[in-house]
């Protein structure tokens, strides 16, 4: 076991509490000290309240001392993305249009479950405004950076959460995912990110991006993600789409033997250009599943790029989110968000309904695909992390973020579970992830496959230096053109 408490998994922390090797206060103090040490370079956290954090840690320590621990996350530090409600702390959505001086008296359902389970909330993590894009910067909080290379983005929109977990600022984090916002930063930052089946983790207040959005755990290990999903994957009446509790123990299900699974591997989904290093590392990872006993077949799932339908759904949702804001207040919005809102306001009801029909057809197509294949493997992203402060890579021939995230948003449209697991590093030291997609409801199978892969091909001995040097000024956001990233 590591002597550095900030490098221990949630599972190892609870074992340490149980055996009295250390306490929740010891761990919390170590994590807060690490935040003091490195977050000035990363900008992962946008709100801290260390006094309250230490009060939660002391309460947990007392429970463990009395032998009255509440759960498998009692005393475990967890961060909360600044789009989820947390009682007593402001949820500003990364936006200057949200007034922090109001009553913050309610937890979102998943946050409430973790509070009831005794977790220690470390603070709120940075997001782009309203979680609208796949990188993390906003006018309110500035630029968040990747701990593996602080000149690069950690991805988004759960970029603060990913940077925190990857660098030892808490083993667990809440992310939200409307088009890849858990999996994108997890892939760029070298951690595990799980987008559960839609409705498995309830959402309230409703997400800006509606029926595309999911809440999911972010961690360094699949086991830790399963521990967190066991707590937060419970129904809540405030979410009309919340699924009933089917009694699954995601941790126990990790031990399933994946030998004999029918696995489809698609390096490009039939329409995506993939960086050669990413292609090589993910191909190698896919073949690793053969060594674990699965039958792996190279096959495309057979759908066309749904980018135009996703764009329609995304832009219309953004326009709806700020429709009551005055023109005067809109000038405070992120310029890119303001731009897609203007386009979203021109989308007709008929166009939205056509996009929604395309979403339903894609969901039916993938349901049929999973009658033949238990799992689908793809790269999580087609490229490694690029410069922070940019919506798209420098020189990219397209304007918007989703043109470089074509492996993620289709599975928000279909509402399937999808997990990213680290599978290697580029020659420049940037992480690469492989995505594991399952049929709706197959969350436990997806996580079991990810766990089996991570046990066999662990990269957990590698840690970023989190950027000890002072960073240079961030590049400015730049726009190019507006074509799709297809072959």
Buried (B, 14 or more C-beta within 10 A) or exposed (E): EEEEBBBBBBBBBBEBBEEEEBBBBBBBBBBBEBBEBBBEBBBBBBBBBBEBBBEBBBBBBEBBEEEEBBBBBBBBBBBBBBBBBBBEBBBBBBBBBBEEEEEBEBBBBBBBBBBEBBBBBBBBBBBBBBBBBBBBBBBBBBBBBBBBBBBBBBBBBBBBBBBBBBBBBBBBBBBBBBBBBBBBBBBBBBBBBBBBBBBBBBBBEEBBBBBBBBBBBBBBBBBBBBBBBBBBBBBBEBBEEBBEEEEBEBBEBBEBEBEEBEBBBBBBBBBBEBBEBBBBBBBBBBEBBEEBEBBBEEBBBEBEBBBBBBBBBBBBBBBBBBEEBEEEEBEBBBEBBBBBBEBBBEBEEEBBEBBBEBBEBBBEEBEEBBEEBBBBBBBBBBBBBBBBBBBBBEEBEBBBBBBBBBBBBBBBBBBBBBBBBBBBBBEEEBBBBBBBBBBBBBBBBBBBBBBBBBEEBEBEEEBBEBBEEEBEEBBEBBBBEEEBBBE
